[in-house]
C-alpha cells in the first residue's frame, strides 16, 4: 500500500470496541476504508468505562487487529463519545456589526458562535462539540453562510454537545494506557449521521436511530441541520437478556442465537427451522424453533420502538421527521426484519442506515455496526491525520511485549 496518511476512528460501544482505518482519496475526495478490528469489551457499560484495564486491553486488541491487516502503526485516533452522560442543548448567539462597511467576516461569525457557547453548565461537564444550525441576518432566517454579506445584526443558532468530564477522563486514561492518544473527541451520533443520512433527508426532515446494545441514540434533522439529539439508556441487550432467560442459556449464547437466527416478528419468518443451542450448564444441547424465538423478541422490540416514539413525540420536532422518514443503523439494526418492524410499529417509512460516500471492503462498509467508526473518519476530515511511522510510542511497545510474554 502506498505511503498515505492513515486515519483511525475508535468506537467504544456496548460490549465491544470497534476500530476502522482509512485514508482520504485525493482523486475522488472520498474516504477509502482499508481495514477494521474489533474486540469484546467488558470494561464499559453504556459508553462509560467501568474497568480501565479491561477497556485498555480491548482498545489495544482492536487497533492491533486493524494494524496487522495493512501493516501500519497507529499513534492517535478520533474517539467516538456516546452514552447517557452526553447531553445536548440548542443555543443562540448574537453580535452587532458596528463597522461602516457592515460586511460580515469570519471573525464575526466566530464571535457569535462563542457567544452561543457561553451557556451555563455545571463544572463537571465539558463542551465537546458545537454544530451550526442556522443564521439570521437583520432578522432574516435561513442564512447558510453570512460571510461576505452586509448586515447590522448577526444571530447564529447552534447545537451544543456536553459530556461528563470524569467519564471523558476515564476513557482518555484507558486509551493512554493502551499506548495511543486522542486527536479529538466526537459525539458518536453526529459522526454516524454525517455518514448515513443524506443531505436531502436532512433538508426534508428525518429521524436517525442508532440502535446500540446498551443505549440508543436519536437525532432529528430538519432544514439541513440537526435540531434535537438524545441518548436513551437501553438497547438491544434487553432482547439478549430476554432470550437468555426464556431459553435458560448464557448471555453470550443468547447473543449468538439472536444475531444468527433471530427475527423481529413471526410474520417475517422465511422458515421455522429448529435452532440448536447449549444450555446454561455448558453441556446440555437444546433446540428452539425460530417462531418461538420471534415470540420472545417481538414484544421487547415493540416496547423499545414505543419508547422511541414517546421520546420523539415529547420533543419540539415530532412533526418534522415524516417526510424523510427514519434511518435505522447501529449493531441492533442487523436483526432480521427490524427495519420492517420499525416501519410498522411507528408508521413511518424506514430504511437501513449504511455508510455512504465511502469505498472499501464490502464486509465493513455494508455493516451498520461499523457506521459510527467510519463516520468518525469523515466527520473531521481535515483537522489532523495519524501517521504510520516506523517507531511506535514506548507505551505501545511495552504493552505488546507484555502481552507476548
C-alpha positions as a printed Julia matrix, in Angstrom:
405×3 Matrix{Float64}:
   0.0     0.0    0.0
   1.29    3.5   -0.87
   2.51    5.65   1.97
  -0.52    7.71   2.82
  -1.73    9.44   5.92
  -3.88    6.94   7.78
  -6.83    7.96   9.94
  -8.17    5.89  12.83
 -11.71    6.02  14.19
 -12.41    4.31  17.51
 -15.96    3.48  18.59
 -16.17    2.26  22.19
 -19.63    0.74  22.06
 -21.8    -1.51  24.15
 -19.8    -4.61  24.89
 -17.24   -4.18  22.13
 -14.59   -1.83  20.76
 -14.51   -1.18  17.0
 -11.6     0.41  15.15
 -11.57    1.44  11.48
  -8.55    2.62   9.48
  -8.83    4.64   6.29
  -7.39    7.47   4.26
  -8.66   10.26   2.01
  -8.52    9.63  -1.71
  -7.36   12.93  -3.28
  -8.73   11.92  -6.69
 -12.3    11.13  -5.64
 -12.49   13.11  -2.41
 -13.92   10.01  -0.72
 -12.67    8.11   2.29
 -11.22    4.7    1.48
 -11.53    2.15   4.29
  -8.57   -0.22   4.37
  -9.1    -2.34   7.48
 -11.03   -2.75  10.7
 -10.69   -4.52  14.02
 -12.98   -5.28  16.91
 -12.7    -6.84  20.32
 -15.25   -7.73  23.04
 -15.13   -5.36  25.98
 -16.5    -5.93  29.47
 -14.88   -2.76  30.77
 -17.56   -0.38  29.51
 -21.26   -0.05  30.18
 -23.42    2.23  28.08
 -20.4     4.17  26.81
 -18.96    4.65  30.31
 -15.72    3.0   31.46
 -16.22    0.73  34.46
 -12.86   -1.08  34.24
  -9.89    0.84  32.83
  -7.6    -2.18  32.44
 -10.14   -4.28  30.58
 -11.09   -1.34  28.34
  -7.43   -0.58  27.6
  -6.79   -4.2   26.61
  -9.81   -4.24  24.28
  -8.75   -0.96  22.66
  -5.24   -2.29  22.08
  -6.52   -5.57  20.66
  -8.97   -3.9   18.25
  -6.42   -1.41  16.92
  -3.68   -4.05  16.68
  -6.0    -6.28  14.64
  -6.64   -3.42  12.19
  -2.92   -2.53  12.05
  -1.78   -6.05  11.21
  -4.1    -6.32   8.21
  -2.41   -3.43   6.4
   1.0    -3.28   8.13
   0.66    0.24   9.56
   1.09    1.68  13.04
  -1.46    3.99  14.65
  -0.39    6.66  17.11
  -3.52    8.73  17.63
  -7.2     8.46  16.86
 -10.58   10.11  16.63
 -12.67    8.99  19.57
 -16.42    8.45  19.48
 -18.23    9.51  22.65
 -21.65    8.01  23.47
 -23.83    7.18  26.45
 -26.44    8.79  28.65
 -23.85   11.09  30.24
 -23.92   13.04  26.94
 -26.34   15.97  26.93
 -27.25   18.4   24.16
 -28.67   21.91  24.04
 -29.78   24.35  21.36
 -28.4    27.85  21.84
 -28.15   31.19  20.04
 -25.52   33.88  19.94
 -25.63   37.41  18.57
 -23.17   40.07  17.51
 -23.73   43.66  16.33
 -21.82   44.9   13.3
 -20.79   48.48  14.0
 -18.27   48.89  11.18
 -19.03   51.33   8.39
 -18.95   48.74   5.6
 -21.31   46.36   7.51
 -19.7    43.36   5.81
 -19.84   40.13   7.83
 -16.46   38.49   8.37
 -15.48   35.04   9.58
 -14.41   36.65  12.87
 -17.93   38.0   13.33
 -19.36   34.51  12.89
 -16.83   33.07  15.34
 -17.74   35.74  17.89
 -21.43   34.94  17.55
 -20.73   31.21  17.97
 -18.58   31.93  21.04
 -21.48   33.9   22.48
 -23.8    30.97  21.81
 -21.39   28.63  23.62
 -21.46   30.83  26.73
 -24.17   28.73  28.32
 -24.3    27.82  31.98
 -23.16   24.25  32.52
 -22.01   22.53  35.69
 -18.3    22.34  36.47
 -18.26   18.57  35.93
 -19.18   18.87  32.24
 -17.24   19.82  29.11
 -18.42   21.03  25.71
 -17.16   18.5   23.16
 -18.9    19.77  20.03
 -20.78   22.73  18.6
 -22.77   22.27  15.39
 -24.03   25.17  13.28
 -27.78   25.02  12.65
 -28.77   28.28  11.06
 -28.05   32.01  10.97
 -30.15   35.15  10.9
 -29.06   38.48   9.4
 -31.09   41.52  10.44
 -33.97   39.22  11.33
 -33.86   37.16   8.13
 -33.57   33.44   8.99
 -32.18   30.74   6.72
 -28.8    32.35   6.0
 -26.44   29.42   5.46
 -23.19   31.39   5.13
 -23.32   35.06   6.17
 -19.62   35.75   5.46
 -19.35   38.47   2.82
 -22.94   39.64   3.24
 -23.91   43.01   4.73
 -25.93   43.49   7.87
 -26.09   45.16  11.26
 -27.22   42.28  13.46
 -25.96   38.7   13.13
 -27.57   35.85  15.05
 -26.41   32.22  14.92
 -28.15   29.09  16.15
 -26.09   26.09  17.28
 -26.46   22.59  18.73
 -24.1    22.14  21.69
 -22.95   18.75  22.98
 -21.63   18.35  26.53
 -20.28   15.29  28.32
 -19.25   14.35  31.84
 -15.56   15.25  32.22
 -14.99   12.39  34.69
 -16.27    9.85  32.15
 -14.2    11.54  29.43
 -11.07   11.39  31.59
 -11.58    7.7   32.31
 -11.85    6.97  28.58
  -8.72    9.04  27.92
  -6.87    7.1   30.62
  -7.86    3.78  29.1
  -6.7     4.92  25.66
  -3.42    6.27  27.05
  -2.85    3.03  28.92
  -3.22    1.13  25.66
  -0.5     3.32  24.12
  -2.49    5.76  21.99
  -3.51    9.41  22.03
  -6.78   11.19  21.22
  -6.86   13.78  18.45
 -10.4    14.84  19.17
 -13.49   13.5   20.96
 -16.57   13.46  18.72
 -20.17   12.77  19.65
 -20.78    9.39  18.0
 -24.32   10.23  16.93
 -23.15   13.26  14.94
 -20.44   11.22  13.23
 -22.92    8.46  12.38
 -25.43   10.91  10.97
 -22.75   12.52   8.84
 -22.14    9.26   7.0
 -25.57    7.53   6.86
 -28.05   10.42   6.46
 -28.21   12.14   3.06
 -28.34   15.92   2.64
 -31.78   15.55   1.04
 -33.09   13.7    4.1
 -31.62   16.34   6.41
 -33.37   19.0    4.38
 -36.74   17.24   4.32
 -36.65   16.25   7.99
 -35.88   12.8    9.35
 -35.03   10.74  12.41
 -31.77    8.84  12.86
 -31.92    5.89  15.26
 -28.54    4.45  16.29
 -29.58    1.12  17.8
 -26.81    0.04  20.18
 -26.63   -2.7   22.76
 -26.92   -0.62  25.92
 -28.04    2.74  24.54
 -29.99    4.14  21.6
 -29.1     7.47  20.06
 -31.81    9.63  18.48
 -31.1    12.56  16.17
 -33.76   14.68  14.49
 -32.74   16.61  11.37
 -34.68   19.4    9.69
 -33.86   22.26   7.33
 -30.46   20.74   6.65
 -29.12   20.52  10.21
 -29.52   18.65  13.47
 -32.26   20.05  15.69
 -32.5    17.54  18.52
 -30.49   14.63  19.89
 -30.94   12.29  22.82
 -29.35    9.17  24.33
 -31.78    6.57  25.68
 -30.45    4.23  28.42
 -31.48    0.91  26.85
 -30.89   -1.08  23.7
 -30.57   -4.48  22.08
 -29.07   -6.09  25.19
 -32.61   -6.19  26.61
 -33.57   -8.59  23.82
 -30.47  -10.69  24.52
 -31.4   -10.9   28.22
 -34.95  -11.97  27.36
 -33.63  -14.79  25.17
 -31.17  -15.84  27.87
 -33.92  -16.07  30.5
 -36.51  -17.74  28.29
 -34.14  -20.39  26.93
 -32.12  -20.82  30.13
 -28.83  -20.23  28.39
 -25.87  -17.91  28.89
 -25.95  -14.3   27.75
 -23.12  -14.99  25.3
 -25.05  -17.91  23.79
 -28.24  -15.82  23.67
 -26.42  -13.08  21.77
 -25.26  -15.6   19.15
 -28.78  -17.02  18.82
 -30.24  -13.53  18.39
 -27.73  -12.43  15.76
 -27.73  -15.63  13.7
 -31.31  -16.85  13.99
 -33.43  -14.06  15.49
 -36.2   -12.28  13.6
 -38.16   -9.19  14.57
 -41.62  -10.72  14.18
 -43.16  -14.12  13.46
 -44.86  -12.76  10.33
 -41.43  -12.02   8.85
 -40.13  -15.59   9.14
 -38.75  -17.12   5.96
 -38.57  -20.56   7.62
 -39.36  -22.1   11.0
 -36.37  -24.38  11.39
 -35.16  -25.68  14.73
 -32.08  -23.99  16.18
 -29.69  -25.94  18.39
 -28.03  -24.2   21.33
 -26.18  -25.01  24.54
 -27.94  -24.73  27.88
 -26.76  -22.65  30.8
 -24.87  -25.64  32.26
 -22.5   -25.57  29.3
 -23.14  -29.22  28.4
 -26.78  -29.88  27.57
 -27.8   -29.23  23.96
 -31.32  -27.96  23.37
 -33.5   -26.86  20.45
 -35.8   -23.93  19.84
 -37.9   -23.01  16.81
 -37.39  -19.67  15.12
 -41.08  -18.88  15.6
 -40.73  -19.28  19.38
 -37.62  -17.1   19.21
 -39.66  -14.45  17.38
 -42.28  -14.61  20.14
 -39.53  -13.7   22.63
 -38.03  -10.88  20.53
 -41.17   -9.2   19.18
 -42.71   -7.84  22.44
 -39.43   -6.34  23.64
 -38.74   -4.81  20.25
 -42.19   -3.27  20.18
 -41.6    -1.82  23.66
 -38.28   -0.3   22.53
 -39.84    1.34  19.47
 -42.76    2.62  21.54
 -40.31    4.33  23.89
 -38.51    5.84  20.91
 -41.86    7.13  19.65
 -42.67    8.64  23.06
 -39.31   10.43  23.15
 -39.83   11.87  19.67
 -43.39   12.96  20.46
 -42.18   14.75  23.58
 -39.61   16.7   21.57
 -40.45   20.0   19.81
 -39.78   18.38  16.42
 -42.18   15.42  16.32
 -43.83   16.53  13.06
 -40.7    17.25  11.01
 -39.44   13.66  10.67
 -42.24   12.31   8.46
 -41.03   13.46   5.0
 -37.53   11.95   5.27
 -38.59    9.04   7.46
 -36.43    7.0    9.81
 -32.85    5.89   9.2
 -32.08    2.86  11.35
 -28.43    1.99  11.98
 -26.1     0.52  14.62
 -25.47   -3.09  15.58
 -29.08   -3.61  16.69
 -30.33   -2.81  13.19
 -28.73   -6.02  11.89
 -31.56   -8.1   13.38
 -33.55   -9.72  10.58
 -36.75   -7.81   9.83
 -36.08   -4.97  12.26
 -36.47   -2.26   9.6
 -39.87   -3.6    8.58
 -40.92   -3.92  12.22
 -39.87   -0.32  12.94
 -41.87    0.95   9.97
 -44.94   -1.0   11.04
 -44.82   -0.01  14.72
 -44.0     3.69  14.23
 -45.98    4.01  10.98
 -43.19    5.99   9.3
 -41.13    4.88   6.3
 -37.86    3.34   7.5
 -34.66    2.41   5.72
 -31.42    0.8    6.91
 -28.62    3.28   7.56
 -25.38    2.2    5.87
 -22.28    4.38   5.32
 -22.46    6.37   2.07
 -19.76    8.04   0.0
 -17.25    5.51   1.31
 -15.13    2.95  -0.5
 -13.59   -0.17   0.98
 -14.21   -3.84   1.77
 -17.88   -4.73   1.45
 -17.96   -6.59   4.79
 -17.05   -3.32   6.52
 -18.83   -0.58   4.58
 -22.05   -2.65   4.34
 -22.21   -3.48   8.05
 -24.16   -0.94  10.16
 -22.1    -1.93  13.21
 -19.14   -0.08  11.64
 -21.13    3.06  10.75
 -20.0     5.12  13.76
 -16.3     4.27  13.44
 -16.44    5.09   9.72
 -18.3     8.3   10.45
 -15.51    9.4   12.79
 -13.14    9.4    9.81
 -15.43   11.58   7.74
 -16.65   13.97  10.43
 -13.25   15.64  10.9
 -11.54   15.03   7.56
  -9.0    17.86   7.59
  -8.11   18.55  11.22
  -5.18   16.2   11.56
  -4.1    12.77  10.42
  -2.46    9.82  12.1
   0.89    8.9   10.65
   2.14    5.35  10.27
   5.83    5.74  11.09
   8.3     3.0   11.81
   8.51    3.69  15.54
   5.7     3.12  17.99
   5.2     5.02  21.26
   7.08    3.32  24.06
   3.79    2.6   25.89
   2.59    0.57  22.92
   5.85   -1.37  22.7
   5.77   -2.22  26.4
   2.13   -3.3   26.21
   2.65   -5.6   23.26
   5.81   -7.06  24.73
   3.92   -7.75  27.96
   1.06   -9.37  26.03
   3.53  -11.57  24.09
   5.28  -12.69  27.27
